[in-house]
Amino acid sequence: MGTRSAAPDLAAVESLSAGARRWIGRHCGFLDEPAGRAELPVTPRVKALLQLALLYRCWARATGPTGPTGPVGPVGADRTAETVRTRPPDPDLAAVAATVEQVWRSPDHPPLLTVEPRYARQFQLMYGALAPAGLDADGPHRAALAEGVAGDFLTPRRKSPFLHLETRYYAELADVKHQLLDYPELYRISRLAAHTDGQPLAELDVCNVTHTVFHLADFGFRDPGLGEADLAHARDRVERLTEESVRRGEWDLTGKLVLAQHCLGLDPLTTPSGAAALRLLAEAQSPEGAFPGRSATDRVPDDATAVHFFRKSYQSTLVVALATVILLRPRASASGERPPTASAAPVLGGAR
């Protein structure tokens, strides 16, 4: 598919979003059902649940303070003040909220965060940071967070630029003290900022680039804070990567890049690459709302079991749900400025 396709209309994007959100709402409970706990490998399931909490946070923020116990907020004392005991009117959001709350209240979940030692402390930080509002102050997420941030974890020591940025993002969300670099400095040392003229697109890590944008822009809920030249450079990289991902039929990466365009102040409905990306996604979506694989070449076979279909479809479908629910929210106040908000946190690794 080329990147000169006609722009999709808003109704088509709303339909794309509704389908992805519907599929996630109907199937997310499997992640914490006995069958899911038995069938899914532990670490991918942990990643998938962290993803789900991220989606819930952004979905609730995009549609208003209507979570099951209020909006998702910082781990600190302000969460109690935010609590609103009303169920969300959207049944799909309510299903996501119910699964997230069930997992975050369970004392059985924190031990799973440390099954894979190399991810353990980052998972503990994420788990604490993404806790929904209304949990008990001494709930299991608090102990997991305390263990994760102990010692010198929240310092720059032996962290790559990307991990450093991600850790600061979660630490900020969790409202814990840290010694990490400021966002402008973290951008300057990122791969997104590197000016390597003529660098082949194949050498650019799409996840590294898009997640850097997500961290800087709080998933589109704040300005990324880039100067004019840096913003133009970031937009150019993201648009070029979008063109390449569309050409390759990569549904998962295309969804991330659509969101990255939005975070950088572009309108994916009108940029040539963004319009082509949205059309690709609309054409790939199943009637049930899922994306059956990460790409056209990775499509789930028709005879796949339900569990295999879930494992192959979850990542891409959640990414599209996340991207479109943010894309479709009102993006500016009457003054033309994006309203300030607390940070969200990115985890985009699925139940493989």
C-alpha positions in Angstrom: 0.0 0.0 0.0 1.4 3.4 -0.9 1.2 6.5 1.3 -0.8 8.6 -1.1 -4.2 7.0 -0.3 -7.2 9.3 0.3 -7.6 10.4 3.9 -10.0 8.3 5.9 -13.0 10.2 7.3 -13.5 10.6 11.0 -16.3 8.1 11.1 -14.0 5.4 9.7 -11.4 6.1 12.5 -14.2 6.0 15.1 -15.3 2.6 13.7 -11.7 1.4 13.8 -11.3 2.5 17.4 -14.7 1.1 18.5 -13.9 -2.3 17.1 -10.5 -2.6 18.8 -11.8 -1.4 22.1 -14.7 -3.8 21.9 -12.4 -6.8 21.3 -10.1 -5.8 24.1 -13.1 -5.3 26.5 -14.5 -8.7 25.6 -11.3 -10.6 25.9 -9.1 -8.9 28.4 -10.5 -10.9 31.3 -8.8 -14.0 30.0 -5.5 -12.6 31.2 -6.5 -13.2 34.8 -8.9 -16.1 34.4 -7.8 -19.6 35.5 -7.5 -20.7 31.8 -5.4 -17.7 31.0 -3.1 -18.2 34.0 -2.6 -21.8 32.9 -2.2 -21.2 29.1 -0.2 -18.0 29.0 3.6 -17.8 29.9 4.1 -15.8 33.0 6.3 -12.9 31.8 4.3 -12.2 28.6 1.1 -12.3 30.7 2.6 -9.8 33.2 3.6 -7.5 30.3 0.1 -7.8 28.8 -1.5 -6.8 32.1 0.8 -3.8 32.4 -0.3 -2.9 28.9 -3.9 -3.2 29.9 -3.4 -0.9 32.9 -1.8 1.7 30.5 -4.8 1.4 28.2 -7.2 1.9 31.1 -5.3 4.9 32.3 -5.3 6.6 28.9 -8.8 5.6 28.0 -10.2 7.0 31.2 -8.2 10.2 30.8 -9.4 10.6 27.3 -13.1 10.1 28.1 -13.3 11.8 31.5 -13.1 10.8 35.2 -15.4 7.8 35.0 -13.3 4.8 36.1 -14.7 2.2 38.5 -13.2 4.1 41.5 -12.3 7.3 39.7 -9.5 8.2 37.2 -6.1 6.7 37.4 -3.7 9.0 39.1 -0.4 9.2 40.9 0.3 6.6 43.5 0.6 9.2 46.2 -2.0 10.7 48.5 -3.7 12.7 45.7 -5.4 9.5 44.5 -7.8 9.4 47.4 -9.0 12.9 46.6 -9.6 11.8 43.0 -11.8 8.8 43.9 -15.3 8.8 42.3 -17.3 5.7 43.0 -19.1 5.4 39.7 -18.9 2.7 37.0 -18.0 3.9 33.5 -20.9 4.0 31.1 -18.8 2.3 28.4 -19.1 -1.4 29.0 -15.8 -2.1 27.3 -13.9 0.4 29.5 -15.7 -1.1 32.5 -14.5 -4.6 31.6 -10.9 -3.3 31.3 -11.2 -1.4 34.6 -12.6 -4.5 36.3 -9.7 -6.7 35.2 -7.1 -4.1 36.2 -8.6 -3.6 39.6 -8.8 -7.3 40.2 -5.1 -7.9 39.4 -3.9 -4.9 41.3 -5.8 -6.0 44.4 -4.5 -9.5 44.3 -1.6 -10.5 46.6 -0.8 -13.3 44.2 0.3 -11.0 41.4 3.4 -9.2 42.7 5.6 -12.4 42.9 5.0 -12.8 39.2 6.8 -9.5 38.5 10.1 -11.0 39.6 10.0 -14.3 37.7 12.3 -12.9 35.0 15.1 -11.2 37.0 16.2 -8.9 34.3 12.8 -7.2 34.2 11.9 -7.5 37.8 12.6 -4.0 39.2 11.3 -2.2 36.1 8.1 -4.3 36.3 7.7 -3.5 40.0 8.1 0.2 39.3 5.5 0.0 36.5 3.1 -2.0 38.6 3.3 0.5 41.4 3.0 3.5 39.0 0.0 2.1 37.1 -2.1 1.2 40.2 -5.7 2.4 39.7 -7.2 4.9 42.0 -9.0 3.8 45.2 -6.6 1.0 46.2 -5.7 0.6 49.9 -2.6 2.6 50.9 -1.0 -0.6 52.1 -2.0 -2.7 49.1 0.3 -5.2 47.4 1.3 -2.5 44.8 2.9 -0.4 47.5 5.3 -3.2 48.6 6.2 -4.0 45.1 7.0 -0.4 44.3 9.1 0.0 47.4 11.1 -3.1 46.5 11.5 -2.0 42.9 12.9 1.5 43.7 15.2 0.4 46.5 18.9 1.1 46.4 20.3 2.9 43.4 17.7 1.9 40.9 16.4 5.5 40.4 19.9 6.8 39.5 21.5 7.0 36.1 23.9 4.1 36.9 24.3 1.7 34.0 21.2 2.7 32.2 20.9 3.1 28.4 19.4 6.4 27.3 16.1 4.7 26.5 15.9 2.8 29.8 16.9 6.0 31.6 14.0 7.9 30.0 11.5 5.2 30.7 12.5 4.9 34.3 12.2 8.6 34.9 8.7 8.4 33.3 7.5 5.7 35.7 9.2 7.3 38.7 7.4 10.6 37.9 4.1 8.7 37.6 4.7 6.8 40.8 5.5 10.1 42.6 8.8 8.8 44.0 12.0 10.7 44.5 14.8 10.0 42.0 18.1 11.3 40.7 17.4 10.8 37.0 18.2 13.3 34.3 15.6 15.9 33.1 13.5 15.3 30.0 15.4 17.8 27.7 18.7 16.1 28.5 17.3 12.7 28.0 15.9 13.7 24.6 19.3 15.0 23.6 21.0 11.6 24.2 18.2 9.6 22.7 18.3 7.8 19.3 15.4 9.9 18.2 17.6 13.0 18.6 20.6 11.6 16.7 21.1 13.4 13.4 22.5 10.7 11.2 21.8 11.9 7.7 21.2 9.1 5.3 20.8 6.5 8.0 18.8 3.5 6.5 15.4 3.1 7.9 16.1 -0.5 8.7 18.6 0.7 11.3 16.0 2.7 13.2 14.3 0.9 16.0 10.6 1.8 15.7 9.8 0.9 19.2 12.7 3.0 20.6 11.6 6.0 18.5 7.9 5.8 19.3 8.3 5.1 23.0 10.7 8.0 23.3 8.0 10.2 21.8 5.3 8.7 24.1 7.4 9.4 27.2 8.2 12.9 26.2 4.6 13.8 25.2 2.8 11.8 27.9 1.0 9.9 25.1 -0.3 13.1 23.6 -1.6 14.6 26.9 1.2 17.2 27.0 3.5 19.0 24.6 6.7 17.0 24.0 8.7 20.1 24.9 10.9 20.1 21.7 12.3 23.2 20.0 11.4 23.9 16.4 14.4 22.2 14.9 14.1 19.1 17.1 10.4 18.8 16.5 10.9 19.0 12.7 13.6 16.3 13.0 11.4 14.0 15.1 8.4 14.5 12.8 10.5 13.6 9.8 11.7 10.4 11.4 8.3 9.3 12.4 6.7 10.1 9.1 9.4 8.2 7.2 9.0 5.2 9.6 5.3 5.3 9.1 5.7 5.1 5.3 8.0 2.1 5.7 5.7 0.3 8.2 2.7 0.8 5.9 4.7 -0.5 2.9 5.6 -3.6 4.9 2.0 -4.1 6.3 3.2 -4.0 9.9 0.0 -3.4 11.9 1.5 -3.2 15.4 4.3 -0.7 14.4 1.9 1.3 12.3 -0.5 1.8 15.2 2.4 3.0 17.4 3.6 5.4 14.7 0.1 6.8 14.2 0.1 7.7 17.9 3.6 9.1 17.7 2.5 11.4 14.9 -0.3 12.7 17.1 2.0 13.2 20.0 4.3 15.3 17.9 1.4 17.6 16.9 0.7 16.1 13.5 -2.8 15.0 12.4 -2.6 11.4 11.1 -5.9 11.8 9.3 -4.3 14.4 7.0 -0.6 13.5 6.7 -0.1 11.2 3.7 1.7 8.6 5.8 -0.8 8.8 8.6 -3.8 8.6 6.3 -2.3 5.5 4.6 -1.6 4.0 8.0 -5.2 4.4 9.2 -6.5 2.9 5.9 -4.1 -0.1 6.3 -5.4 -0.7 9.8 -9.1 -0.3 8.8 -8.6 -2.8 6.0 -6.7 -5.3 8.2 -9.2 -5.3 11.1 -11.4 -8.4 11.5 -15.2 -8.1 11.8 -14.8 -8.8 15.6 -12.4 -5.8 15.9 -9.1 -7.7 16.3 -5.8 -7.5 14.4 -4.9 -11.1 13.8 -1.2 -10.8 14.2 1.5 -8.1 14.2 1.7 -7.8 10.5 0.2 -9.1 7.2 3.0 -11.6 7.0 2.4 -12.8 10.6 -1.3 -13.3 10.2 -2.9 -15.9 12.4 -4.1 -19.0 10.4 -7.8 -19.6 10.1 -7.5 -22.8 12.1 -5.7 -21.3 15.1 -7.0 -22.2 18.5 -8.6 -19.5 20.6 -5.6 -19.2 22.8 -3.2 -18.9 19.9 -5.4 -16.3 18.3 -5.5 -14.3 21.5 -1.7 -14.4 22.0 -1.1 -13.3 18.4 -3.8 -10.6 18.3 -3.7 -9.0 21.7 -0.6 -6.7 21.1 -1.7 -5.2 17.8 -5.3 -4.8 18.9 -4.4 -3.1 22.1 -2.0 -0.7 20.3 -4.7 0.4 17.9 -7.2 0.8 20.7 -4.7 2.9 22.6 -3.7 5.0 19.6 -7.2 5.8 18.4 -8.8 6.5 21.8 -6.1 9.2 22.3 -6.3 10.4 18.7 -10.0 10.9 18.9 -10.0 12.9 22.1 -10.3 16.7 22.0 -6.6 17.6 21.7 -6.6 21.2 22.8 -8.4 23.7 25.1 -10.1 26.8 23.9 -6.9 28.7 24.4 -5.2 26.4 21.9 -3.0 24.8 24.6 -3.1 21.2 25.6 -4.4 20.8 29.2 -1.7 19.9 31.7 -2.1 16.4 33.2 -0.2 13.8 35.2 1.9 11.4 33.3 1.0 8.0 32.0 3.4 5.1 31.5 4.2 3.0 28.5 4.4 -0.7 28.3 3.8 -2.1 24.9 4.9 -5.7 24.9 2.1 -8.2 24.5 1.1 -11.7 25.5 3.2 -13.6 23.1 
